[in-house]
Amino acid sequence: MSKNYLKVQKVLDEVGNVIVGQEYMVKRLLMGLFTQGHILLEGVPGLAKTLTVNTVSNVLKLNFKRIQFTPDLLPSDVIGTMIYNQKKSAFEVKKGPIFSNIILADEINRSPAKVQSALLESMQEKQVTIGENSFQLDEPFLVLATQNPIDQEGTYPLPEAQRDRFMMKLNIDYPSKDEELKIMRRMTDLNFIPKIKTILTKKDISLIQNEINKVSVSESIDKYIIEIVFATRKPSSVNLNDLDNFISFGASPRASINLSLSAKANAFFNNRDYVTPDDIKEVAYDVLNHRVILNYEAEAEGIKPKEIIEKILNNVEINS
């Protein structure tokens, strides 16, 4: 059992002192951080998404900025802009909140596409261009975006290119009765003041990233991943002929990359230094659900991406 594995367990315990339940979400956030992948969180308001992200950043001793996305937000409000300094008679760069380690893009789909797209360069290139200058972002850099379900009033669907840059999309559900009872009692206690300890430093995070990078993936697992991703584009390749008519676009090559990275992180979280088919299956839905774009026929039939992915996982076999 590695020291880094034990440290991550301490992080989960420390976050649990503030957040009731949501261990699944916290693990996925850490997977994103340790594999340099961004996370999209979808759920109705009031499910502690913002509080969880804030707590994780404090436990990890990372700089944290929250950007509230609204219909009148401008790209310059996110990345920064050039301002004129009258004393120096010259333009200067004023950096925006994107210059931090963890960015919480809260209710990202409340803003139109031009603002959402302001994140594209930072998410992919780890840099921001303001005027004629490009600035490297500090490492680690992680965008955690929350969005309301797209059928809610006043929301703008994320463009496909934007969604594809998120390693995972997590659907956050309501807590159980026991968890909600505990939340209610904790949050109505005016004397409850959570004390958060810092568990990991930037150096620790770098060491964990290196350890996850060394998790071995066999050739058969690599091919298994490719078969799954290819099947999202053409289900008939795994004898699911009836599903071809429901898919507009399948998962991109980024899905293959992210499926491999997240499976390696999942193996690490299970204290293993090698990936198994079960690791792939455990993370497949979160990696693929926002990348499988269904057509109107699927919508009319009431078919969801989850059903497509489940059938693909049941039909794709791994060759030893």
N, C-alpha and C positions, 0 to 999 in steps of 0.2 A: 504494500500500500504506500503510494508516494506521498511525500510531504505536501505537494501541491494539491493533491486530491483532498487531503485532510483540511487544508486551508479553505478550499471551496465549500466543503461541508460546514465549516465555521461561518462562512459568508451566508449560507442558506439559513443557518440557525439565527444569526444576528438580524437578518431581514425579517425572520419570523417573529422577532420580539416586537415588531411594529405592525407588520402586515399579517392579517389572519387569512390562512389559506393561500391561494394563488402561487403555490410552490411551483406548479407547472410553468406559469408565466415567468417567474423569477429564473428558473433554470434555462428557459429559452432565451431570456435577455442576456444571461451570462454566456450562453453558447455563441450568441451573436458577437459579444464583446471579445471573446477569446479566439474567434475565427474571422474577425474584422468584417462581419456581416451585419447589415441593418435590419431592423425588425419593425413590422407594421402591426399595430394592435387595433382590433376592431371590437367594439362593444358599446352598449348604451352607457350614458353618463352614470357616475356613482359607483363604479366597480373598482375603484382604487388604482386605476391605471397610472395616473399622475403621481400619486403618493408612492406607489411601488418604485417607479423610475427614480424619483427623488431619493428614496431610502437607499436603493442600490448604489447610486452615485456617492452618497455619504459613506457607506460601508467601504467603498473602494477608494475613497480619497481622490476623487476625480472632479475636475471642474465641470459644472453642470449649468446649462442655460435652458430655460423654457421659453418657447416662442408660441404665443397664442395666435393661431391662424384665424383671420376674420375676412369677410368679403372685401374690405377696403385696405388690406395689407398690401404693401408693395415689395417687389424683389429686393430693393435697396434696404428695406427694413430687416431683411434676413441676412444678406451677405455684407452690407455696408455700402458706402458711397464716397464720392469725392466732394470735399467741402472747401470753400475758398477761405484762406487765412489772410485777413486784411493786413495784419502786421507784416507778414512775410511776402505779401502780394503773390501768393502761389496757392495752387490747389494741394490739399493734403488728403490722405486716405483716412476715413473714419470706419474702422472695422465694425461689422455687425455681430450679433449674438452667435452666429455660426462658428465663431472662433472659440471653441470650447472642446472638452473631451466628449461629453455626452450632451446631445441636443435632443430635447423633447419637443417635437413638432406637434403641438396639441391641437386636435381637431383639424388635421391637415386638409381634409376635404371640405372645410368651410371657406377656403380661398379658391379663386379660379386657377386655371392651369398655368398661367404665366408665373404665378407665385410658387406653385408647387414645383415647377421646373427650375426654379432658382436653386433647388437643392441638388440637381442632377450632377453638376460638376464636382461638388464637394463630396457626394456619396461615392462617385466612381473614381475620381482622380485624387481625392484627398487634398484638393487645393481649391482656392477661390480666386477668380479674376475680377478685379475692380479697376475700371479704366483700362490702362495699358499694362498694369502690373498683376502678376500672379503671386499668391501667397500660399505657402504650404501650411496645412493644418497640423496641429499638435497631435501626437500619437499617445494613447489610442484615440480613435475618433469613431463615434457611434451615433447614428441617427435612430431614435426611437420615435416613431410617429403613431399617434392615435387617430382613429377616424370613427365617426358615427356610422351606423348602418346606412347604406346609400339610399334607402327608401325614406329616410328622414327628410323633413323639409329643410331647404337651405343648404343642401350638400352638392358638391361637384365631384363626379367620379374621377378617380385618379387616372391619368393617361397610362396606356399599357407600358410605355417606356419607363415611366416612373415606378409603377408597381414592380416591374421586373428587376429593379435595382434593390429591392428589399429581399433579403435572404429568406425570411419567413414572414408569413402573415398568420397571426394568432387570433382566433375567435374567443374572446373572453366572455365567459358565461356567469350567471348569477351564483353566489355562494350557496352552500347547503344550509339547511335550517340551523344546524349546530354552529356552523361558522358565522352565520348572520347574527345569531344570538350572542356569540362572543364579541363580534364587531360592535353590536349595539351597546353591550355592557362596557366595553373598553372605551368607546368614543363618547359615552354619556358620563364617564367618570372625569370630572373636571380636574381631579388631582393627577390624572395619568399624563406623565411627561416622559415620552420615550427617550432613552439614552442610547445613542448609537455609537458603537466602537468601530474604529477603522481596522479592517482585517487585512486588506491587500493594498500594496503600493503599486505604482506604475512598473517598478522593477519586477514585482511578483507577477503582475499580469503578463509581462513580457516572457517570463519563465514558463508560465502556464501555456501561453501561445506556442512556445517552442516545443513543449512536451506534447501538446495536441498535434502539432505538425508532424511529430515522429510516430504517431499512431499508424500502424501498418494497415494497408488496404491491399488485399490479394487481387490478382488479375481477374479471378472469377467474380469478385465483388464489383470491380470496375465495370465489367461487362454487364453485370446485373443492373447497375445504375443506368447504363446506356439503354438497355432494353426497356426499362421502366419509362424513361424520359421519351424515348422514341415512340412508345405505345401511346403517350398522351397526344402525339401528333397524328398517329395512324393506329387506332385500336385494333384494326383488322390484322395487324402484324402479330397479335397474340390471340387471334381467333375471337375477337370481339367485334365482329362485322357490323352488328346493329348500332354500334356507338359512333361509327365514322360520320354519320349524318348529323350528329349533335355538336360537333366540335368545329369552331371557327378557327382557332389557333391553339396549338399545343405549346408545351413548355420550350423555352429557348435553351441554348447551350449553357446559359448561366445556371439553369436548374441543375444540370449535371454536376457542375462545379460546386454549387451550394449543397447539393445532396451529399456529395462526398465529404465536404468540410463539416457539415452538421452531423453526419454519421460518425466521423472521427471524434467530434466533441461529445457525442452521446456515449461513445465507447469509454472516453475518459471519465465521464460522469458515472459510469458503471464500473470504474476502477479496472479497466482493461486497456491493453496497449495494441489491440487489433480490432478491426471492424467485423461484425457479423451481419447476416441478412436481417436479423431482428433490429439492429441499429438503423438500417435503411428504412424498415417499415415504421419504426417509431417516429421518425422525423419526416417521412415522405409527404404526409398530408400538409403539414405546415409549410413545406418548401414548395409544393406544387399547387395548392388550392387557389392561389391568386394568379397563377400562370396559365391555367387551363381555361380558355375563354370559350364559353358555349354560345350557340346561336339561338335565334328566336324559337326554333323548333324545340330545342331542349327546354327553353323557358315555358313553352306551351304545354309540354309534357310534365313539367314540374321536376325536371332532372337537375340535380345540383352537382358541382364539381366533386364533392365528397364521394358520391356514388360512383362516378367515373373512376376516380383514383382507387377506391376500394376494389372495384372489379379488376382493374389493371394489376394491382398488387396480388390479387388472388390467382391471376392467370399467368403472370410472368414467373418462370422457373429459373432457378440459379443452376448453372452448369459447373460442376466441380472439376 
